[in-house]
């Protein structure tokens, strides 16, 4: 009986340690960090090309949302 309890305890500790070593969620975090870095790089590149790009984009979106019909081609 005591041997059975000891074996179950060792199996529990072994399974717990194995589950802590798993790296399933690590890939998701790496992709999220990579996507964030790409987004920041794209924003910096847009700002470097034209400092008014964000203002122009905001005004274009505002014109479309307020239905002034100035965004039609």
N, CA, C and O atoms as a Maestro MAE file, in Angstrom:
{
 s_m_m2io_version
 :::
 2.0.0
}

f_m_ct {
 s_m_title
 :::
 protein
 m_atom[292] {
  # First column is atom index #
  i_m_mmod_type
  r_m_x_coord
  r_m_y_coord
  r_m_z_coord
  i_m_residue_number
  s_m_chain_name
  s_m_pdb_residue_name
  s_m_pdb_atom_name
  i_m_atomic_number
  :::
  1 25 0.814 -1.190 0.000 1 A "UNK " " N  " 7
  2 3 0.000 0.000 0.000 1 A "UNK " " CA " 6
  3 2 0.861 1.258 0.000 1 A "UNK " " C  " 6
  4 15 0.595 2.182 -0.770 1 A "UNK " " O  " 8
  5 25 1.875 1.312 0.839 2 A "UNK " " N  " 7
  6 3 2.744 2.482 0.884 2 A "UNK " " CA " 6
  7 2 3.511 2.613 -0.427 2 A "UNK " " C  " 6
  8 15 3.731 3.722 -0.914 2 A "UNK " " O  " 8
  9 25 3.922 1.465 -1.004 3 A "UNK " " N  " 7
  10 3 4.606 1.517 -2.301 3 A "UNK " " CA " 6
  11 2 3.701 2.128 -3.367 3 A "UNK " " C  " 6
  12 15 4.164 2.895 -4.211 3 A "UNK " " O  " 8
  13 25 2.420 1.792 -3.329 4 A "UNK " " N  " 7
  14 3 1.457 2.322 -4.290 4 A "UNK " " CA " 6
  15 2 1.325 3.841 -4.139 4 A "UNK " " C  " 6
  16 15 1.280 4.559 -5.138 4 A "UNK " " O  " 8
  17 25 1.262 4.324 -2.918 5 A "UNK " " N  " 7
  18 3 1.159 5.757 -2.655 5 A "UNK " " CA " 6
  19 2 2.421 6.476 -3.128 5 A "UNK " " C  " 6
  20 15 2.345 7.551 -3.724 5 A "UNK " " O  " 8
  21 25 3.573 5.881 -2.862 6 A "UNK " " N  " 7
  22 3 4.837 6.480 -3.285 6 A "UNK " " CA " 6
  23 2 4.914 6.531 -4.806 6 A "UNK " " C  " 6
  24 15 5.336 7.539 -5.372 6 A "UNK " " O  " 8
  25 25 4.511 5.454 -5.469 7 A "UNK " " N  " 7
  26 3 4.535 5.426 -6.932 7 A "UNK " " CA " 6
  27 2 3.583 6.459 -7.526 7 A "UNK " " C  " 6
  28 15 3.916 7.122 -8.509 7 A "UNK " " O  " 8
  29 25 2.394 6.595 -6.929 8 A "UNK " " N  " 7
  30 3 1.457 7.614 -7.411 8 A "UNK " " CA " 6
  31 2 2.011 9.016 -7.203 8 A "UNK " " C  " 6
  32 15 1.834 9.884 -8.058 8 A "UNK " " O  " 8
  33 25 2.675 9.246 -6.085 9 A "UNK " " N  " 7
  34 3 3.287 10.548 -5.819 9 A "UNK " " CA " 6
  35 2 4.399 10.856 -6.811 9 A "UNK " " C  " 6
  36 15 4.504 11.979 -7.304 9 A "UNK " " O  " 8
  37 25 5.227 9.859 -7.103 10 A "UNK " " N  " 7
  38 3 6.304 10.060 -8.075 10 A "UNK " " CA " 6
  39 2 5.721 10.319 -9.459 10 A "UNK " " C  " 6
  40 15 6.221 11.180 -10.182 10 A "UNK " " O  " 8
  41 25 4.687 9.599 -9.836 11 A "UNK " " N  " 7
  42 3 4.046 9.800 -11.141 11 A "UNK " " CA " 6
  43 2 3.431 11.195 -11.222 11 A "UNK " " C  " 6
  44 15 3.524 11.854 -12.257 11 A "UNK " " O  " 8
  45 25 2.804 11.648 -10.136 12 A "UNK " " N  " 7
  46 3 2.199 12.975 -10.116 12 A "UNK " " CA " 6
  47 2 3.261 14.057 -10.298 12 A "UNK " " C  " 6
  48 15 3.092 14.970 -11.107 12 A "UNK " " O  " 8
  49 25 4.348 13.952 -9.547 13 A "UNK " " N  " 7
  50 3 5.425 14.937 -9.650 13 A "UNK " " CA " 6
  51 2 6.043 14.902 -11.043 13 A "UNK " " C  " 6
  52 15 6.345 15.950 -11.614 13 A "UNK " " O  " 8
  53 25 6.230 13.723 -11.584 14 A "UNK " " N  " 7
  54 3 6.815 13.579 -12.920 14 A "UNK " " CA " 6
  55 2 5.912 14.205 -13.982 14 A "UNK " " C  " 6
  56 15 6.391 14.918 -14.864 14 A "UNK " " O  " 8
  57 25 4.618 13.942 -13.900 15 A "UNK " " N  " 7
  58 3 3.670 14.518 -14.867 15 A "UNK " " CA " 6
  59 2 3.586 16.033 -14.730 15 A "UNK " " C  " 6
  60 15 3.484 16.741 -15.732 15 A "UNK " " O  " 8
  61 25 3.626 16.532 -13.509 16 A "UNK " " N  " 7
  62 3 3.579 17.974 -13.284 16 A "UNK " " CA " 6
  63 2 4.817 18.649 -13.864 16 A "UNK " " C  " 6
  64 15 4.712 19.693 -14.508 16 A "UNK " " O  " 8
  65 25 5.978 18.065 -13.642 17 A "UNK " " N  " 7
  66 3 7.219 18.632 -14.179 17 A "UNK " " CA " 6
  67 2 7.212 18.594 -15.709 17 A "UNK " " C  " 6
  68 15 7.680 19.534 -16.351 17 A "UNK " " O  " 8
  69 25 6.692 17.530 -16.288 18 A "UNK " " N  " 7
  70 3 6.630 17.426 -17.749 18 A "UNK " " CA " 6
  71 2 5.686 18.470 -18.325 18 A "UNK " " C  " 6
  72 15 5.979 19.043 -19.375 18 A "UNK " " O  " 8
  73 25 4.573 18.731 -17.674 19 A "UNK " " N  " 7
  74 3 3.630 19.723 -18.184 19 A "UNK " " CA " 6
  75 2 4.185 21.138 -18.051 19 A "UNK " " C  " 6
  76 15 3.831 22.009 -18.845 19 A "UNK " " O  " 8
  77 25 5.041 21.386 -17.071 20 A "UNK " " N  " 7
  78 3 5.659 22.702 -16.921 20 A "UNK " " CA " 6
  79 2 6.706 22.959 -18.003 20 A "UNK " " C  " 6
  80 15 6.977 24.111 -18.344 20 A "UNK " " O  " 8
  81 25 7.293 21.896 -18.542 21 A "UNK " " N  " 7
  82 3 8.316 22.048 -19.578 21 A "UNK " " CA " 6
  83 2 7.740 22.211 -20.970 21 A "UNK " " C  " 6
  84 15 8.476 22.549 -21.897 21 A "UNK " " O  " 8
  85 25 6.446 21.980 -21.148 22 A "UNK " " N  " 7
  86 3 5.839 22.089 -22.467 22 A "UNK " " CA " 6
  87 2 5.887 23.534 -22.949 22 A "UNK " " C  " 6
  88 15 5.804 24.469 -22.153 22 A "UNK " " O  " 8
  89 25 6.022 23.705 -24.267 23 A "UNK " " N  " 7
  90 3 6.178 25.030 -24.844 23 A "UNK " " CA " 6
  91 2 5.095 25.322 -25.876 23 A "UNK " " C  " 6
  92 15 5.379 25.949 -26.896 23 A "UNK " " O  " 8
  93 25 3.868 24.884 -25.635 24 A "UNK " " N  " 7
  94 3 2.798 25.081 -26.612 24 A "UNK " " CA " 6
  95 2 2.435 26.550 -26.769 24 A "UNK " " C  " 6
  96 15 2.201 26.994 -27.893 24 A "UNK " " O  " 8
  97 25 2.380 27.307 -25.708 25 A "UNK " " N  " 7
  98 3 1.981 28.701 -25.778 25 A "UNK " " CA " 6
  99 2 3.093 29.636 -26.212 25 A "UNK " " C  " 6
  100 15 2.836 30.797 -26.528 25 A "UNK " " O  " 8
  101 25 4.315 29.151 -26.232 26 A "UNK " " N  " 7
  102 3 5.446 29.994 -26.574 26 A "UNK " " CA " 6
  103 2 5.357 30.482 -28.015 26 A "UNK " " C  " 6
  104 15 5.694 31.635 -28.285 26 A "UNK " " O  " 8
  105 25 4.921 29.652 -28.935 27 A "UNK " " N  " 7
  106 3 4.817 30.050 -30.341 27 A "UNK " " CA " 6
  107 2 3.843 31.206 -30.517 27 A "UNK " " C  " 6
  108 15 4.118 32.140 -31.271 27 A "UNK " " O  " 8
  109 25 2.722 31.151 -29.837 28 A "UNK " " N  " 7
  110 3 1.717 32.202 -29.943 28 A "UNK " " CA " 6
  111 2 2.271 33.543 -29.480 28 A "UNK " " C  " 6
  112 15 2.028 34.573 -30.110 28 A "UNK " " O  " 8
  113 25 3.008 33.530 -28.388 29 A "UNK " " N  " 7
  114 3 3.597 34.764 -27.873 29 A "UNK " " CA " 6
  115 2 4.637 35.303 -28.844 29 A "UNK " " C  " 6
  116 15 4.719 36.512 -29.061 29 A "UNK " " O  " 8
  117 25 5.432 34.412 -29.429 30 A "UNK " " N  " 7
  118 3 6.442 34.856 -30.391 30 A "UNK " " CA " 6
  119 2 5.785 35.500 -31.612 30 A "UNK " " C  " 6
  120 15 6.262 36.522 -32.105 30 A "UNK " " O  " 8
  121 25 4.699 34.911 -32.100 31 A "UNK " " N  " 7
  122 3 4.001 35.485 -33.254 31 A "UNK " " CA " 6
  123 2 3.383 36.839 -32.906 31 A "UNK " " C  " 6
  124 15 3.380 37.747 -33.737 31 A "UNK " " O  " 8
  125 25 2.864 36.982 -31.697 32 A "UNK " " N  " 7
  126 3 2.278 38.257 -31.284 32 A "UNK " " CA " 6
  127 2 3.346 39.347 -31.200 32 A "UNK " " C  " 6
  128 15 3.112 40.479 -31.624 32 A "UNK " " O  " 8
  129 25 4.501 39.013 -30.660 33 A "UNK " " N  " 7
  130 3 5.596 39.986 -30.577 33 A "UNK " " CA " 6
  131 2 6.077 40.350 -31.973 33 A "UNK " " C  " 6
  132 15 6.350 41.518 -32.249 33 A "UNK " " O  " 8
  133 25 6.182 39.358 -32.858 34 A "UNK " " N  " 7
  134 3 6.610 39.615 -34.230 34 A "UNK " " CA " 6
  135 2 5.603 40.505 -34.960 34 A "UNK " " C  " 6
  136 15 6.001 41.426 -35.673 34 A "UNK " " O  " 8
  137 25 4.317 40.244 -34.792 35 A "UNK " " N  " 7
  138 3 3.287 41.065 -35.438 35 A "UNK " " CA " 6
  139 2 3.334 42.495 -34.908 35 A "UNK " " C  " 6
  140 15 3.174 43.441 -35.679 35 A "UNK " " O  " 8
  141 25 3.549 42.665 -33.627 36 A "UNK " " N  " 7
  142 3 3.668 43.997 -33.053 36 A "UNK " " CA " 6
  143 2 4.886 44.735 -33.591 36 A "UNK " " C  " 6
  144 15 4.811 45.927 -33.891 36 A "UNK " " O  " 8
  145 25 6.001 44.036 -33.714 37 A "UNK " " N  " 7
  146 3 7.212 44.667 -34.252 37 A "UNK " " CA " 6
  147 2 7.023 45.078 -35.706 37 A "UNK " " C  " 6
  148 15 7.480 46.144 -36.116 37 A "UNK " " O  " 8
  149 25 6.352 44.237 -36.483 38 A "UNK " " N  " 7
  150 3 6.087 44.566 -37.885 38 A "UNK " " CA " 6
  151 2 5.156 45.781 -37.971 38 A "UNK " " C  " 6
  152 15 5.358 46.655 -38.815 38 A "UNK " " O  " 8
  153 25 4.153 45.841 -37.116 39 A "UNK " " N  " 7
  154 3 3.242 46.985 -37.106 39 A "UNK " " CA " 6
  155 2 3.945 48.279 -36.756 39 A "UNK " " C  " 6
  156 15 3.705 49.311 -37.384 39 A "UNK " " O  " 8
  157 25 4.806 48.231 -35.764 40 A "UNK " " N  " 7
  158 3 5.560 49.422 -35.379 40 A "UNK " " CA " 6
  159 2 6.503 49.842 -36.495 40 A "UNK " " C  " 6
  160 15 6.628 51.031 -36.789 40 A "UNK " " O  " 8
  161 25 7.169 48.869 -37.119 41 A "UNK " " N  " 7
  162 3 8.078 49.183 -38.227 41 A "UNK " " CA " 6
  163 2 7.317 49.803 -39.395 41 A "UNK " " C  " 6
  164 15 7.816 50.728 -40.036 41 A "UNK " " O  " 8
  165 25 6.118 49.304 -39.678 42 A "UNK " " N  " 7
  166 3 5.315 49.863 -40.765 42 A "UNK " " CA " 6
  167 2 4.891 51.299 -40.449 42 A "UNK " " C  " 6
  168 15 4.912 52.158 -41.331 42 A "UNK " " O  " 8
  169 25 4.510 51.559 -39.212 43 A "UNK " " N  " 7
  170 3 4.117 52.914 -38.829 43 A "UNK " " CA " 6
  171 2 5.296 53.870 -38.924 43 A "UNK " " C  " 6
  172 15 5.143 54.999 -39.390 43 A "UNK " " O  " 8
  173 25 6.462 53.430 -38.490 44 A "UNK " " N  " 7
  174 3 7.660 54.273 -38.576 44 A "UNK " " CA " 6
  175 2 8.015 54.539 -40.031 44 A "UNK " " C  " 6
  176 15 8.389 55.657 -40.384 44 A "UNK " " O  " 8
  177 25 7.900 53.511 -40.886 45 A "UNK " " N  " 7
  178 3 8.208 53.684 -42.302 45 A "UNK " " CA " 6
  179 2 7.229 54.658 -42.954 45 A "UNK " " C  " 6
  180 15 7.638 55.493 -43.760 45 A "UNK " " O  " 8
  181 25 5.955 54.562 -42.622 46 A "UNK " " N  " 7
  182 3 4.972 55.495 -43.173 46 A "UNK " " CA " 6
  183 2 5.261 56.925 -42.732 46 A "UNK " " C  " 6
  184 15 5.165 57.857 -43.530 46 A "UNK " " O  " 8
  185 25 5.610 57.093 -41.477 47 A "UNK " " N  " 7
  186 3 5.903 58.431 -40.958 47 A "UNK " " CA " 6
  187 2 7.174 58.988 -41.593 47 A "UNK " " C  " 6
  188 15 7.273 60.192 -41.833 47 A "UNK " " O  " 8
  189 25 8.156 58.106 -41.867 48 A "UNK " " N  " 7
  190 3 9.399 58.551 -42.491 48 A "UNK " " CA " 6
  191 2 9.154 58.994 -43.934 48 A "UNK " " C  " 6
  192 15 9.792 59.933 -44.410 48 A "UNK " " O  " 8
  193 25 8.243 58.332 -44.622 49 A "UNK " " N  " 7
  194 3 7.955 58.693 -46.003 49 A "UNK " " CA " 6
  195 2 7.195 60.011 -46.093 49 A "UNK " " C  " 6
  196 15 7.463 60.828 -46.975 49 A "UNK " " O  " 8
  197 25 6.263 60.213 -45.196 50 A "UNK " " N  " 7
  198 3 5.476 61.444 -45.209 50 A "UNK " " CA " 6
  199 2 5.032 61.757 -43.787 50 A "UNK " " C  " 6
  200 15 4.197 61.041 -43.232 50 A "UNK " " O  " 8
  201 25 5.570 62.806 -43.191 51 A "UNK " " N  " 7
  202 3 5.202 63.125 -41.805 51 A "UNK " " CA " 6
  203 2 3.709 63.407 -41.621 51 A "UNK " " C  " 6
  204 15 3.195 63.261 -40.512 51 A "UNK " " O  " 8
  205 25 3.017 63.801 -42.662 52 A "UNK " " N  " 7
  206 3 1.589 64.112 -42.553 52 A "UNK " " CA " 6
  207 2 0.701 62.920 -42.898 52 A "UNK " " C  " 6
  208 15 -0.512 63.073 -43.036 52 A "UNK " " O  " 8
  209 25 1.292 61.739 -43.036 53 A "UNK " " N  " 7
  210 3 0.508 60.591 -43.486 53 A "UNK " " CA " 6
  211 2 -0.615 60.267 -42.495 53 A "UNK " " C  " 6
  212 15 -1.715 59.909 -42.916 53 A "UNK " " O  " 8
  213 25 -0.362 60.383 -41.208 54 A "UNK " " N  " 7
  214 3 -1.397 60.052 -40.231 54 A "UNK " " CA " 6
  215 2 -2.505 61.106 -40.218 54 A "UNK " " C  " 6
  216 15 -3.680 60.773 -40.066 54 A "UNK " " O  " 8
  217 25 -2.134 62.356 -40.375 55 A "UNK " " N  " 7
  218 3 -3.134 63.421 -40.438 55 A "UNK " " CA " 6
  219 2 -3.988 63.271 -41.694 55 A "UNK " " C  " 6
  220 15 -5.211 63.401 -41.639 55 A "UNK " " O  " 8
  221 25 -3.339 62.998 -42.823 56 A "UNK " " N  " 7
  222 3 -4.076 62.794 -44.070 56 A "UNK " " CA " 6
  223 2 -5.018 61.590 -43.966 56 A "UNK " " C  " 6
  224 15 -6.157 61.636 -44.429 56 A "UNK " " O  " 8
  225 25 -4.520 60.514 -43.348 57 A "UNK " " N  " 7
  226 3 -5.333 59.313 -43.188 57 A "UNK " " CA " 6
  227 2 -6.532 59.605 -42.287 57 A "UNK " " C  " 6
  228 15 -7.647 59.166 -42.567 57 A "UNK " " O  " 8
  229 25 -6.295 60.347 -41.204 58 A "UNK " " N  " 7
  230 3 -7.387 60.695 -40.287 58 A "UNK " " CA " 6
  231 2 -8.438 61.546 -40.994 58 A "UNK " " C  " 6
  232 15 -9.638 61.326 -40.828 58 A "UNK " " O  " 8
  233 25 -7.986 62.510 -41.776 59 A "UNK " " N  " 7
  234 3 -8.925 63.372 -42.483 59 A "UNK " " CA " 6
  235 2 -9.715 62.598 -43.540 59 A "UNK " " C  " 6
  236 15 -10.910 62.835 -43.717 59 A "UNK " " O  " 8
  237 25 -9.055 61.679 -44.238 60 A "UNK " " N  " 7
  238 3 -9.753 60.874 -45.239 60 A "UNK " " CA " 6
  239 2 -10.816 59.990 -44.593 60 A "UNK " " C  " 6
  240 15 -11.926 59.855 -45.109 60 A "UNK " " O  " 8
  241 25 -10.466 59.396 -43.469 61 A "UNK " " N  " 7
  242 3 -11.437 58.549 -42.766 61 A "UNK " " CA " 6
  243 2 -12.576 59.398 -42.221 61 A "UNK " " C  " 6
  244 15 -13.738 58.997 -42.283 61 A "UNK " " O  " 8
  245 25 -12.243 60.574 -41.684 62 A "UNK " " N  " 7
  246 3 -13.281 61.459 -41.141 62 A "UNK " " CA " 6
  247 2 -14.243 61.895 -42.243 62 A "UNK " " C  " 6
  248 15 -15.449 61.969 -42.006 62 A "UNK " " O  " 8
  249 25 -13.742 62.183 -43.433 63 A "UNK " " N  " 7
  250 3 -14.608 62.577 -44.539 63 A "UNK " " CA " 6
  251 2 -15.540 61.442 -44.957 63 A "UNK " " C  " 6
  252 15 -16.698 61.679 -45.299 63 A "UNK " " O  " 8
  253 25 -15.037 60.223 -44.929 64 A "UNK " " N  " 7
  254 3 -15.876 59.077 -45.303 64 A "UNK " " CA " 6
  255 2 -16.926 58.788 -44.236 64 A "UNK " " C  " 6
  256 15 -18.068 58.457 -44.555 64 A "UNK " " O  " 8
  257 25 -16.541 58.912 -42.989 65 A "UNK " " N  " 7
  258 3 -17.458 58.578 -41.901 65 A "UNK " " CA " 6
  259 2 -18.569 59.616 -41.776 65 A "UNK " " C  " 6
  260 15 -19.706 59.269 -41.457 65 A "UNK " " O  " 8
  261 25 -18.256 60.869 -42.022 66 A "UNK " " N  " 7
  262 3 -19.282 61.898 -41.910 66 A "UNK " " CA " 6
  263 2 -20.139 61.977 -43.177 66 A "UNK " " C  " 6
  264 15 -21.033 62.819 -43.262 66 A "UNK " " O  " 8
  265 25 -19.884 61.132 -44.136 67 A "UNK " " N  " 7
  266 3 -20.661 61.018 -45.371 67 A "UNK " " CA " 6
  267 2 -20.670 62.308 -46.176 67 A "UNK " " C  " 6
  268 15 -21.706 62.715 -46.701 67 A "UNK " " O  " 8
  269 25 -19.506 62.951 -46.270 68 A "UNK " " N  " 7
  270 3 -19.396 64.158 -47.086 68 A "UNK " " CA " 6
  271 2 -19.254 63.825 -48.573 68 A "UNK " " C  " 6
  272 15 -19.286 64.714 -49.424 68 A "UNK " " O  " 8
  273 25 -19.103 62.570 -48.863 69 A "UNK " " N  " 7
  274 3 -18.986 62.075 -50.223 69 A "UNK " " CA " 6
  275 2 -17.684 62.516 -50.902 69 A "UNK " " C  " 6
  276 15 -17.597 62.518 -52.130 69 A "UNK " " O  " 8
  277 25 -16.689 62.883 -50.119 70 A "UNK " " N  " 7
  278 3 -15.413 63.291 -50.712 70 A "UNK " " CA " 6
  279 2 -14.460 62.121 -50.879 70 A "UNK " " C  " 6
  280 15 -13.390 62.289 -51.464 70 A "UNK " " O  " 8
  281 25 -14.811 60.942 -50.385 71 A "UNK " " N  " 7
  282 3 -13.941 59.787 -50.532 71 A "UNK " " CA " 6
  283 2 -14.285 58.969 -51.756 71 A "UNK " " C  " 6
  284 15 -13.609 57.978 -52.031 71 A "UNK " " O  " 8
  285 25 -15.304 59.343 -52.495 72 A "UNK " " N  " 7
  286 3 -15.681 58.613 -53.712 72 A "UNK " " CA " 6
  287 2 -14.638 58.896 -54.789 72 A "UNK " " C  " 6
  288 15 -14.133 60.014 -54.887 72 A "UNK " " O  " 8
  289 25 -14.317 57.892 -55.591 73 A "UNK " " N  " 7
  290 3 -13.292 58.071 -56.637 73 A "UNK " " CA " 6
  291 2 -13.721 58.991 -57.754 73 A "UNK " " C  " 6
  292 15 -12.956 59.225 -58.690 73 A "UNK " " O  " 8
  :::
 }
 m_bond[291] {
  # First column is bond index #
  i_m_from
  i_m_to
  i_m_order
  :::
  1 1 2 1
  2 2 3 1
  3 3 4 2
  4 3 5 1
  5 5 6 1
  6 6 7 1
  7 7 8 2
  8 7 9 1
  9 9 10 1
  10 10 11 1
  11 11 12 2
  12 11 13 1
  13 13 14 1
  14 14 15 1
  15 15 16 2
  16 15 17 1
  17 17 18 1
  18 18 19 1
  19 19 20 2
  20 19 21 1
  21 21 22 1
  22 22 23 1
  23 23 24 2
  24 23 25 1
  25 25 26 1
  26 26 27 1
  27 27 28 2
  28 27 29 1
  29 29 30 1
  30 30 31 1
  31 31 32 2
  32 31 33 1
  33 33 34 1
  34 34 35 1
  35 35 36 2
  36 35 37 1
  37 37 38 1
  38 38 39 1
  39 39 40 2
  40 39 41 1
  41 41 42 1
  42 42 43 1
  43 43 44 2
  44 43 45 1
  45 45 46 1
  46 46 47 1
  47 47 48 2
  48 47 49 1
  49 49 50 1
  50 50 51 1
  51 51 52 2
  52 51 53 1
  53 53 54 1
  54 54 55 1
  55 55 56 2
  56 55 57 1
  57 57 58 1
  58 58 59 1
  59 59 60 2
  60 59 61 1
  61 61 62 1
  62 62 63 1
  63 63 64 2
  64 63 65 1
  65 65 66 1
  66 66 67 1
  67 67 68 2
  68 67 69 1
  69 69 70 1
  70 70 71 1
  71 71 72 2
  72 71 73 1
  73 73 74 1
  74 74 75 1
  75 75 76 2
  76 75 77 1
  77 77 78 1
  78 78 79 1
  79 79 80 2
  80 79 81 1
  81 81 82 1
  82 82 83 1
  83 83 84 2
  84 83 85 1
  85 85 86 1
  86 86 87 1
  87 87 88 2
  88 87 89 1
  89 89 90 1
  90 90 91 1
  91 91 92 2
  92 91 93 1
  93 93 94 1
  94 94 95 1
  95 95 96 2
  96 95 97 1
  97 97 98 1
  98 98 99 1
  99 99 100 2
  100 99 101 1
  101 101 102 1
  102 102 103 1
  103 103 104 2
  104 103 105 1
  105 105 106 1
  106 106 107 1
  107 107 108 2
  108 107 109 1
  109 109 110 1
  110 110 111 1
  111 111 112 2
  112 111 113 1
  113 113 114 1
  114 114 115 1
  115 115 116 2
  116 115 117 1
  117 117 118 1
  118 118 119 1
  119 119 120 2
  120 119 121 1
  121 121 122 1
  122 122 123 1
  123 123 124 2
  124 123 125 1
  125 125 126 1
  126 126 127 1
  127 127 128 2
  128 127 129 1
  129 129 130 1
  130 130 131 1
  131 131 132 2
  132 131 133 1
  133 133 134 1
  134 134 135 1
  135 135 136 2
  136 135 137 1
  137 137 138 1
  138 138 139 1
  139 139 140 2
  140 139 141 1
  141 141 142 1
  142 142 143 1
  143 143 144 2
  144 143 145 1
  145 145 146 1
  146 146 147 1
  147 147 148 2
  148 147 149 1
  149 149 150 1
  150 150 151 1
  151 151 152 2
  152 151 153 1
  153 153 154 1
  154 154 155 1
  155 155 156 2
  156 155 157 1
  157 157 158 1
  158 158 159 1
  159 159 160 2
  160 159 161 1
  161 161 162 1
  162 162 163 1
  163 163 164 2
  164 163 165 1
  165 165 166 1
  166 166 167 1
  167 167 168 2
  168 167 169 1
  169 169 170 1
  170 170 171 1
  171 171 172 2
  172 171 173 1
  173 173 174 1
  174 174 175 1
  175 175 176 2
  176 175 177 1
  177 177 178 1
  178 178 179 1
  179 179 180 2
  180 179 181 1
  181 181 182 1
  182 182 183 1
  183 183 184 2
  184 183 185 1
  185 185 186 1
  186 186 187 1
  187 187 188 2
  188 187 189 1
  189 189 190 1
  190 190 191 1
  191 191 192 2
  192 191 193 1
  193 193 194 1
  194 194 195 1
  195 195 196 2
  196 195 197 1
  197 197 198 1
  198 198 199 1
  199 199 200 2
  200 199 201 1
  201 201 202 1
  202 202 203 1
  203 203 204 2
  204 203 205 1
  205 205 206 1
  206 206 207 1
  207 207 208 2
  208 207 209 1
  209 209 210 1
  210 210 211 1
  211 211 212 2
  212 211 213 1
  213 213 214 1
  214 214 215 1
  215 215 216 2
  216 215 217 1
  217 217 218 1
  218 218 219 1
  219 219 220 2
  220 219 221 1
  221 221 222 1
  222 222 223 1
  223 223 224 2
  224 223 225 1
  225 225 226 1
  226 226 227 1
  227 227 228 2
  228 227 229 1
  229 229 230 1
  230 230 231 1
  231 231 232 2
  232 231 233 1
  233 233 234 1
  234 234 235 1
  235 235 236 2
  236 235 237 1
  237 237 238 1
  238 238 239 1
  239 239 240 2
  240 239 241 1
  241 241 242 1
  242 242 243 1
  243 243 244 2
  244 243 245 1
  245 245 246 1
  246 246 247 1
  247 247 248 2
  248 247 249 1
  249 249 250 1
  250 250 251 1
  251 251 252 2
  252 251 253 1
  253 253 254 1
  254 254 255 1
  255 255 256 2
  256 255 257 1
  257 257 258 1
  258 258 259 1
  259 259 260 2
  260 259 261 1
  261 261 262 1
  262 262 263 1
  263 263 264 2
  264 263 265 1
  265 265 266 1
  266 266 267 1
  267 267 268 2
  268 267 269 1
  269 269 270 1
  270 270 271 1
  271 271 272 2
  272 271 273 1
  273 273 274 1
  274 274 275 1
  275 275 276 2
  276 275 277 1
  277 277 278 1
  278 278 279 1
  279 279 280 2
  280 279 281 1
  281 281 282 1
  282 282 283 1
  283 283 284 2
  284 283 285 1
  285 285 286 1
  286 286 287 1
  287 287 288 2
  288 287 289 1
  289 289 290 1
  290 290 291 1
  291 291 292 2
  :::
 }
}
